[in-house]
Amino acid sequence: MVDRFARDWRTAGLDGPTRALLDFAEKLTVTPETCGKPDVETLRQAGWDDRAIHDATQVCSYFNYINRIADALGVPPEDWMDLAGRPHDGADHPS
């Protein structure tokens, strides 16, 4: 399931609430200016409470923030990660 999720979370067989949260995270990542109260309501209707929505928003926003800083400064990926951001054994990592 992890590999299916890494390739495409939309086809990984996730439950409805999880898919709704990931839809929101994608929207927050790609078009944050379009996020708002309707998105929060969609998450509530999917079963998420306000604390979970808040926490997910904080985590997603932080990762977007720190990744933009790393990208802007040209910080290379960690040695233990492949180009897709997954741990690797070193065999497929460019030197």
Secondary structure as the mmCIF struct_conf table of DSSP 4:
data_model
#
loop_
_struct_conf.conf_type_id
_struct_conf.id
_struct_conf.beg_label_comp_id
_struct_conf.beg_label_asym_id
_struct_conf.beg_label_seq_id
_struct_conf.end_label_comp_id
_struct_conf.end_label_asym_id
_struct_conf.end_label_seq_id
HELX_RH_AL_P HELX_RH_AL_P1 VAL A 2 ARG A 7
HELX_RH_3T_P HELX_RH_3T_P1 TRP A 9 THR A 11
BEND BEND1 ALA A 12 ALA A 12
HELX_RH_AL_P HELX_RH_AL_P2 GLY A 16 VAL A 30
HELX_RH_3T_P HELX_RH_3T_P2 PRO A 32 THR A 34
BEND BEND2 GLY A 36 GLY A 36
HELX_RH_AL_P HELX_RH_AL_P3 LYS A 37 GLN A 45
TURN_TY1_P TURN_TY1_P1 ALA A 46 GLY A 47
HELX_RH_AL_P HELX_RH_AL_P4 ASP A 50 LEU A 73
TURN_TY1_P TURN_TY1_P2 GLY A 74 GLY A 74
HELX_LH_PP_P HELX_LH_PP_P1 VAL A 75 GLU A 78
TURN_TY1_P TURN_TY1_P3 ASP A 79 TRP A 80
STRN STRN1 MET A 81 MET A 81
TURN_TY1_P TURN_TY1_P4 LEU A 83 ALA A 84
BEND BEND3 GLY A 85 GLY A 85
STRN STRN2 PRO A 87 PRO A 87
BEND BEND4 GLY A 90 GLY A 90
TURN_TY1_P TURN_TY1_P5 ALA A 91 ASP A 92
BEND BEND5 HIS A 93 HIS A 93
#
